[in-house]
Each structure stands twice: as structure tokens, then as C-alpha cells.
């Protein structure tokens, strides 16, 4: 079990995958047949390159890898000779990123206050946050459909504006894969969602065709390999790599085919998953003042990123308090990089190679009470100011904070403005299961009740004894 936190890096991620259509290999030449003989090396290598291109274009599957993204509104062009109006959000992001003319981020020389360092018992930092959740027992969203349902009930989570009081949401949710999925907690698998039977059938047909194509390509490559002289090691190495690539592609397609087949095999299972898609589609039609097109990959990605803009009221209050103070002093908005996360998204961040991904049952961000502040563009003065404010909030018992090495401050806001009980923290550190903690709480309450009743009975008995003595004197 790791006791460090996972943060969303605002640096755009790159992805070498390209699913654009590419040219397929040329058909075999027609004409009279002749005895088999080794193909010329140049033709074999050319065919290998074309096969590699075909694998990219003909295979249909959604890999779930994190694509290269940029902040909304950045990088656009305006009509020639006419200055386009600058969006306030884009202007805020640029203001946050602008050069300072001195060392920033981890290059700045700073003194970290003790409140923002790890405890001697390093697990205590996470244990405090888990204990705070234990006392509130707020529901945890396992996937985006569940997040939509929870945010439609009451005001436990509130949606933050992209540009708010003293802060700007800086890349929040941009690492989320574009595909809409259901997260199965038992198997820890992300299951693709479809709008209905027609879309499901089309996907199954595409997977079958992709599987067939890959198997044919694998056979072609192996035939070409057998025709190569064993002495031609460079060409054989290239073909072996292409065969391995085809094998990897086939494994992904087969895995997805099995996943879809497993979760959509019954009418009941299909209906539940179609309903989850409908839940997401209904919210997407009118959310945060706009409609999101779920038939478009970019639209799905933007929709999921915006859904990750929710946070608890207590966390919102701290973000605004810190943001107003920071902006008043430095004339730029406070960059906030991460708010609520689903269990599925937390897992995906870890699988994407984030070394700080936590491996506990209740990651702090899934509670909606945690948020991250990006200090990568901040000078020493800015960092000292923010850390001073966070240290004050921790001393006041309103939050738990840590300066992380990946240019972030992690902040956890206590729902009731007070830290959890020390006994609850110790129970988490001991690794006691939640059920046992609840039993201990019940036992403690029973013991307190019994103690109060005993005291009351003793007081009553003492009163009766005194009354008896007065009566005997008379």
C-alpha cells in the first residue's frame, strides 16, 4: 500500500498512437504462377512497412491511452488582420503562466513549513484524510455515471466555475480518456458504454473484422519471414518486430472483444449499461450552460473533464479563501489542478505511469474534499505566501496539506471545519476494517450510555440515602 498522493500533471501528454486511415498493401500481382522462390529483400521490407501502416489503419479499437491535450481555448488562431477578443479564462491561464524573471517551482529556494511536510509516521497524512471520510461516510463515485447521479442529488458536491473568485481551474480532468465507460468494482475493469443495441452490434462487428485482419497480417508476416535467408539478420529482426506488434494489437482487440462479450451477454446486463449511457447523455445535453456532443471524441473528453470540476462546499470555501488572498497580493489567479475524481479515474492515473498514484481503498480526491494547487510557475515569494496560508489553515484544524514534489500542494478540507478524532486516525493506521471501526464506535457509545446511567443511578441512590437519614433524625 502506497501512502503518497496522485496528482494530475497539467503538462500535455503525448501519444504516438494514430488511428487515421492509411494505405493498405497492394494486392498480389496476377498472371501465370511460377515456382516459389525467395522474394527480393527490398520488396519484403517494403511490404513490411506497408503492413505496419495497415495495422494502424485497419485495426479498430479504443486503447484508452491518454492523448495529447491542451487547455481549452489555447492555441487557436484568429482571422488575419483582425485581433480576436481574448477569452477571460484564457487570459487568466496566461497570467498564471507568465514568466516571472526569476526561479520558479522546484528551482526556487524555499523553506517548507513543518505543517506541509510528512509526519515522522509517513502514513499518518493519508490516515487523517481517510479518518475524516470515515466520520462523514460520504458516498464515493466509482465512475462518471455514478458521479452524475450523486451531483444530481442534494448539494454535497458543487460545480466550480472554470474561472472563479481568485482562482482558475488549470487542466482539471484533461488526463481523462475520452471513452465513456462503466467501472466494475469487483473486477476493476472499465467497460465501454454504448447508446443502444445498434451501436453495440456495430462495435462487435468492427472487433470481429479487426481480429480477422490482424490474424491474416500475422500469417502474411510469418510467411515472409520463412522466405528470408537466415543470414539476413537485419531484415528478419524487422519482420520479427512487426510480428510482435501484430501480436500486441491482436491481444488488445481480443481482450476488448472478451470484455464487451462478458458484460453485454445478458439482456439485463445490456439494459443496465445502456441506462448508464442514457444518464450521461441526459446530463451532456445541458450541462454548465452548453451541450456536449457524445458522438464526438473531443466532446466526450471535454464533458468528462468538466464533470471533474466538482468539489465539496468546504473545499470550495478554502479554494476561494486562498484564491482571493493570493490574487490580491500577486495580481494573478491561483491555479487549481485537481478536484473530485472517480475511483476509475484514480486507477487510470496510476496505470498511466504516475509514480505518485495512491493504492488505498479511499483515495482522498474521490471524497470530493481534496484539491491540488500548482506551484510550478510560482516564485519563492509566491510559494512562501501560499504555504503560509495552508499552514495557518492546518493549525486552525480546517485542512490537512502537503507540499508534493511534482509541483503541487495537496489540500484536504475537513467537512465540519475540524479534524477527525485521534482514535479514528489510530484505527486507520492499525488497518482496522471499517466494519470493526463502526463496532468500536457503537461499543464506545454503549459504554458512555452505561456510564451515564450508572452515575445517574448512583446519584439517585445517594439522594435517597440522605433523605432516609433526615427522616430517621426526626
C-alpha positions as a printed Julia matrix, in Angstrom:
474×3 Matrix{Float64}:
   0.0     0.0     0.0
   1.48    3.34   -1.02
   0.89    6.41    1.07
   1.62    9.16   -1.44
  -0.95   11.01   -3.48
  -1.72   11.06   -7.17
  -1.76   14.44   -8.93
  -2.83   15.49  -12.38
   0.1    16.92  -14.29
  -1.01   19.92  -16.4
   1.84   19.23  -18.83
   0.22   17.88  -22.01
   0.8    14.17  -22.51
   1.9    12.85  -25.87
   0.65    9.71  -27.51
   2.24    8.14  -30.56
  -0.93    6.23  -31.5
  -2.53    7.33  -34.77
  -5.81    5.76  -35.84
  -6.16    7.63  -39.13
  -6.82    5.63  -42.3
  -3.67    4.53  -44.09
  -2.98    2.79  -47.35
  -3.34   -0.98  -47.4
  -0.71   -3.22  -49.01
  -1.06   -3.63  -52.79
  -2.89   -6.77  -53.97
  -0.77   -9.66  -55.22
   0.18   -9.45  -58.9
  -1.93  -11.51  -61.3
  -0.54  -13.76  -64.01
   0.88  -17.22  -64.51
   2.17  -18.95  -61.45
   5.83  -19.85  -61.11
   7.87  -21.97  -58.71
   8.22  -20.46  -55.26
  11.43  -18.55  -54.7
  12.67  -16.08  -52.07
  11.31  -12.61  -52.54
  13.79   -9.76  -53.13
  14.79   -8.11  -49.86
  13.61   -4.65  -50.94
  10.14   -5.97  -51.75
   9.92   -7.75  -48.4
  10.93   -4.67  -46.43
   8.53   -2.51  -48.44
   5.73   -4.97  -47.74
   6.67   -4.97  -44.07
   6.4    -1.2   -43.9
   3.04   -1.26  -45.69
   1.79   -3.98  -43.36
   2.8    -1.88  -40.38
   0.83    1.03  -41.84
  -2.13   -1.22  -42.48
  -2.13   -2.39  -38.87
  -2.52    1.2   -37.74
  -5.33    1.96  -40.16
  -7.34   -1.25  -40.26
  -7.42   -2.17  -36.59
 -10.35   -0.63  -34.78
 -10.22   -0.4   -31.03
 -10.14    2.22  -28.33
  -6.93    1.9   -26.41
  -7.75    4.23  -23.53
  -4.26    5.76  -23.65
  -4.01    9.36  -22.58
  -3.99   11.64  -25.66
  -2.12   14.88  -26.12
  -4.33   17.71  -24.95
  -4.13   21.43  -24.4
  -6.0    23.81  -22.17
  -9.4    24.93  -23.5
  -9.2    27.98  -25.74
  -5.4    27.97  -26.12
  -3.59   27.69  -29.42
  -6.47   28.94  -31.59
  -5.9    31.33  -34.49
  -7.8    34.48  -35.38
  -8.7    35.9   -38.75
  -5.78   37.63  -40.46
  -5.59   41.35  -39.77
  -8.23   41.21  -37.03
  -7.48   40.76  -33.33
  -9.83   38.24  -31.75
 -11.24   39.08  -28.31
  -9.36   37.25  -25.56
 -11.49   34.89  -23.51
 -11.27   35.76  -19.77
 -10.42   32.15  -18.94
  -7.59   32.03  -21.49
  -6.31   35.38  -20.21
  -6.32   34.02  -16.65
  -4.36   30.92  -17.68
  -1.79   33.04  -19.49
  -1.5    35.34  -16.49
  -0.88   32.33  -14.27
   1.79   31.01  -16.65
   3.57   34.24  -17.5
   7.31   34.48  -16.87
   8.4    35.85  -13.52
  12.0    36.72  -14.39
  13.34   34.61  -11.52
  13.48   30.93  -10.48
  10.08   29.3   -10.07
   8.65   25.96   -8.96
  11.21   23.49   -7.62
  14.06   25.72   -8.81
  13.1    28.46   -6.36
  14.85   28.46   -2.99
  12.18   27.99   -0.36
  11.73   26.93    3.25
   8.9    24.44    3.75
   6.93   24.93    6.97
   6.6    21.8     9.12
   2.83   21.73    8.55
   3.42   20.94    4.85
   5.97   18.17    5.43
   5.32   14.49    6.03
   4.87   13.32    9.59
   7.51   11.1    11.17
   4.97    8.31   10.6
   4.53    8.97    6.86
   1.26    7.03    6.7
  -0.4     9.47    9.06
  -1.0    12.08    6.33
  -3.3     9.76    4.38
  -4.71    8.19    7.53
  -6.04   11.58    8.66
  -7.87   12.03    5.37
  -9.3     8.52    5.4
 -10.37    9.01    9.02
 -12.15   12.26    8.06
 -14.05   10.34    5.4
 -14.83    7.56    7.88
 -16.58   10.07   10.12
 -18.66   11.53    7.29
 -19.17    8.38    5.18
 -19.88   10.46    2.08
 -20.61    8.29   -0.99
 -17.67    7.66   -3.34
 -18.36    7.84   -7.11
 -16.92    4.76   -8.8
 -17.42    6.06  -12.36
 -18.78    9.05  -14.27
 -22.39    7.84  -14.42
 -22.33    7.49  -10.62
 -20.79   10.97  -10.33
 -23.65   12.38  -12.43
 -26.2    10.69  -10.17
 -24.54   11.94   -6.98
 -24.22   15.52   -8.22
 -27.9    15.5    -9.1
 -28.88   14.72   -5.51
 -28.51   17.47   -2.9
 -25.54   19.79   -2.58
 -22.8    17.52   -1.23
 -20.74   18.39   -4.29
 -20.79   21.75   -6.09
 -19.51   22.62   -9.58
 -16.73   25.2    -9.63
 -16.63   27.78  -12.44
 -13.6    27.46  -14.7
 -12.64   30.96  -13.58
 -13.78   31.76  -10.06
 -13.07   34.04   -7.12
  -9.29   34.36   -7.19
  -8.62   31.02   -8.87
  -8.51   29.35  -12.3
  -9.07   25.64  -13.0
  -5.78   24.7   -14.64
  -6.02   21.5   -16.68
  -8.54   19.81  -14.37
  -9.58   16.43  -15.79
  -7.65   16.72  -19.04
  -5.93   13.37  -18.45
  -9.27   11.52  -18.56
  -9.63    9.12  -21.53
 -12.35   10.12  -23.98
 -14.3     6.85  -23.93
 -17.45    6.62  -21.8
 -17.2     3.59  -19.54
 -18.78    1.77  -16.63
 -16.38    0.82  -13.84
 -16.87   -2.64  -12.4
 -15.53   -2.53   -8.85
 -15.32   -6.29   -8.43
 -13.07   -6.9   -11.44
 -11.6    -3.37  -11.56
 -12.36   -3.2   -15.26
 -13.59   -0.29  -17.36
 -16.44   -1.46  -19.6
 -17.25    0.61  -22.73
 -20.73    2.14  -22.83
 -22.95    2.22  -25.92
 -26.12    4.13  -26.67
 -28.09    1.01  -27.62
 -28.22   -2.3   -29.47
 -27.29   -0.83  -32.85
 -24.1     0.78  -31.54
 -23.19   -2.35  -29.61
 -23.66   -4.55  -32.68
 -21.56   -2.21  -34.82
 -18.75   -2.35  -32.25
 -18.84   -6.15  -32.12
 -18.68   -6.33  -35.92
 -15.71   -3.97  -36.01
 -13.89   -6.03  -33.39
 -14.53   -9.25  -35.34
 -13.22   -7.65  -38.55
 -10.16   -6.27  -36.75
  -9.39   -9.65  -35.22
  -9.69  -11.34  -38.63
  -7.47   -8.72  -40.32
  -4.77   -8.99  -37.67
  -4.67  -12.78  -37.89
  -4.29  -12.54  -41.66
  -1.49  -10.0   -41.33
   0.27  -12.17  -38.79
   0.14  -15.11  -41.22
   1.48  -12.93  -44.05
   4.39  -11.7   -41.97
   5.3   -15.2   -40.85
   5.26  -16.4   -44.46
   7.61  -13.58  -45.46
   9.88  -14.43  -42.54
  10.16  -18.05  -43.66
  11.21  -16.87  -47.15
  14.06  -14.73  -45.84
  17.59  -16.17  -45.7
  18.69  -16.81  -42.14
  21.83  -14.82  -42.82
  19.79  -11.66  -43.41
  19.53  -10.78  -39.72
  18.51   -7.1   -40.08
  15.5    -7.94  -42.27
  14.48  -10.85  -40.05
  14.73   -8.63  -36.97
  12.43   -6.08  -38.61
   9.86   -8.71  -39.52
  10.01  -10.25  -36.04
   9.27   -6.84  -34.55
   6.29   -6.39  -36.89
   5.02   -9.86  -35.91
   5.35   -8.9   -32.23
   3.49   -5.65  -32.92
   0.68   -7.53  -34.65
   0.52   -9.85  -31.65
   0.18   -6.93  -29.25
  -2.54   -5.37  -31.38
  -4.38   -8.68  -31.57
  -4.17   -9.12  -27.78
  -5.78   -5.7   -27.25
  -8.58   -6.41  -29.71
  -9.23   -9.88  -28.27
  -9.25   -8.52  -24.73
 -11.76   -5.82  -25.64
 -13.91   -8.32  -27.52
 -14.0   -10.62  -24.48
 -14.75   -7.69  -22.17
 -17.7    -6.49  -24.26
 -18.99  -10.02  -24.68
 -18.79  -10.72  -20.96
 -20.65   -7.64  -19.71
 -23.22   -7.42  -22.51
 -24.1   -11.12  -22.78
 -27.42  -10.88  -20.9
 -30.42   -8.66  -21.61
 -30.33   -7.39  -18.02
 -26.64   -6.52  -18.23
 -27.14   -4.68  -21.53
 -30.07   -2.71  -20.14
 -28.11   -1.58  -17.07
 -25.21   -0.4   -19.23
 -27.48    1.29  -21.78
 -29.15    3.1   -18.86
 -25.77    4.36  -17.66
 -25.09    5.79  -21.11
 -28.53    7.43  -21.04
 -27.7     9.0   -17.65
 -24.54   10.56  -19.1
 -26.29   11.63  -22.31
 -29.06   13.4   -20.41
 -26.56   15.45  -18.4
 -24.47   16.18  -21.52
 -27.45   17.73  -23.33
 -27.5    20.65  -20.9
 -24.51   20.98  -18.56
 -22.71   24.11  -17.39
 -24.53   26.27  -19.92
 -23.79   24.18  -23.02
 -24.4    20.88  -24.78
 -21.67   18.26  -25.22
 -21.65   16.03  -28.31
 -21.07   12.48  -27.05
 -20.77   11.16  -30.61
 -17.51   13.1   -30.92
 -14.31   12.06  -29.11
 -13.37   15.66  -28.28
 -16.9    16.31  -26.99
 -16.77   13.27  -24.7
 -13.38   14.3   -23.36
 -14.5    17.86  -22.63
 -17.65   16.54  -20.95
 -15.7    14.21  -18.64
 -13.16   16.91  -17.81
 -15.95   19.3   -16.85
 -17.61   16.66  -14.66
 -14.37   16.53  -12.69
 -14.91   20.18  -11.73
 -16.99   19.23   -8.68
 -15.82   19.59   -5.09
 -17.31   19.72   -1.59
 -18.62   23.06   -0.23
 -15.86   23.04    2.42
 -13.18   22.63   -0.25
 -14.76   25.36   -2.38
 -14.67   27.74    0.58
 -10.94   27.1     1.08
 -10.18   27.47   -2.64
 -11.93   30.83   -2.74
 -10.31   31.99    0.51
  -6.84   31.08   -0.72
  -7.53   32.37   -4.23
  -8.75   35.8    -3.12
  -5.75   36.29   -0.82
  -3.27   35.11   -3.48
  -4.77   37.22   -6.27
  -4.94   40.31   -4.08
  -1.23   40.02   -3.31
   0.2    38.83   -6.65
  -2.42   40.08   -9.16
  -2.88   36.68  -10.77
  -5.29   33.77  -10.16
  -4.41   30.72   -8.09
  -4.01   27.66  -10.4
  -6.07   24.69   -9.15
  -5.3    21.44  -10.96
  -7.42   18.67   -9.46
 -10.75   18.35   -7.66
 -13.03   15.31   -7.36
 -12.04   12.05   -9.03
 -13.92    8.84   -9.63
 -12.41    5.55   -8.45
 -11.96    4.61  -12.11
 -10.15    7.85  -12.98
  -7.88    7.49   -9.95
  -6.94    3.99  -11.14
  -6.34    5.22  -14.7
  -3.96    7.92  -13.47
  -1.92    5.26  -11.72
  -1.91    2.94  -14.71
  -0.8     5.81  -16.96
   2.54    5.75  -15.14
   2.03    8.36  -12.46
   4.52    7.36   -9.74
   2.53    9.18   -7.05
  -0.69    7.19   -7.53
  -2.12    6.06   -4.22
  -3.21    2.46   -3.72
  -5.73    2.72   -0.92
  -9.45    1.96   -0.82
 -10.48    5.6    -0.3
  -8.15    7.94   -2.22
  -8.69   11.49   -0.87
  -9.76   13.01   -4.21
 -12.64   10.53   -4.56
 -14.26   12.07   -1.47
 -14.6    15.48   -3.14
 -12.86   17.1    -0.17
  -9.38   17.31   -1.74
  -7.87   19.66   -4.3
  -4.41   20.43   -5.67
  -2.67   23.77   -6.26
   0.02   24.05   -8.94
   3.18   25.89   -7.85
   5.27   25.15  -10.97
   5.11   28.81  -12.11
   5.36   30.36   -8.64
   8.34   32.32   -7.33
   9.77   31.77   -3.85
   7.68   34.68   -2.5
   4.5    33.23   -4.01
   5.23   29.76   -2.66
   6.03   31.05    0.82
   2.77   33.0     0.84
   0.65   30.02   -0.22
   2.43   27.65    2.16
   1.96   30.15    4.97
  -1.79   30.25    4.3
  -2.01   26.47    4.14
  -0.03   26.12    7.39
  -2.45   28.55    9.06
  -5.45   26.51    7.89
  -3.84   23.35    9.25
  -3.11   24.96   12.61
  -6.73   26.08   12.74
  -7.83   22.48   12.17
  -9.62   23.27    8.91
  -7.38   21.37    6.47
  -4.53   18.91    6.02
  -1.87   19.86    3.46
   1.35   18.55    1.92
   3.9    20.04   -0.49
   4.41   17.37   -3.13
   7.49   17.04   -5.29
   5.57   17.16   -8.57
   4.88   20.91   -8.31
   1.66   20.6    -6.33
   0.25   21.34   -2.91
  -2.3    18.74   -1.91
  -5.06   20.12    0.33
  -7.81   18.2     2.11
 -10.66   20.29    3.55
 -12.38   18.94    6.66
 -16.14   18.93    6.07
 -17.07   20.29    9.5
 -14.1    22.61    9.85
 -12.4    20.27   12.33
 -10.01   17.29   12.04
 -11.16   13.73   12.76
 -10.88   12.18   16.21
  -7.45   10.84   17.12
  -8.9     7.42   17.89
 -10.31    7.19   14.35
  -6.9     8.11   12.93
  -5.2     5.45   15.05
  -7.77    2.87   13.91
  -6.95    3.64   10.27
  -3.21    3.37   10.99
  -3.78    0.0    12.64
  -5.5    -1.15    9.47
  -8.78   -1.98   11.15
 -11.58   -2.61    8.64
 -14.42   -0.04    8.55
 -16.86   -2.57   10.0
 -14.68   -3.04   13.08
 -14.35    0.74   13.47
 -18.12    1.04   13.43
 -18.39   -1.72   16.01
 -15.91    0.1    18.25
 -17.86    3.35   17.89
 -21.06    1.54   18.85
 -19.31   -0.12   21.79
 -17.93    3.26   22.91
 -21.39    4.84   22.75
 -22.88    1.95   24.71
 -20.13    2.29   27.31
 -20.78    6.04   27.62
 -24.53    5.45   27.94
 -23.99    2.79   30.6
 -21.59    5.06   32.47
 -24.11    7.9    32.4
 -26.91    5.6    33.58
 -24.71    4.21   36.38
 -23.82    7.73   37.51
 -27.47    8.73   37.43
 -28.47    5.65   39.47
 -25.71    6.33   41.99
 -26.8     9.95   42.34
 -30.39    8.83   42.84
 -29.32    6.24   45.42
 -27.2     8.78   47.28
 -30.13   11.17   47.33
 -32.42    8.51   48.71
 -29.87    7.64   51.4
 -29.6    11.25   52.51
 -33.38   11.55   52.6
 -33.52    8.42   54.8
 -31.02    9.87   57.27
 -33.01   13.1    57.61
 -36.18   11.08   58.18
 -34.58    8.97   60.98
 -33.4    12.1    62.81
 -36.95   13.3    63.02
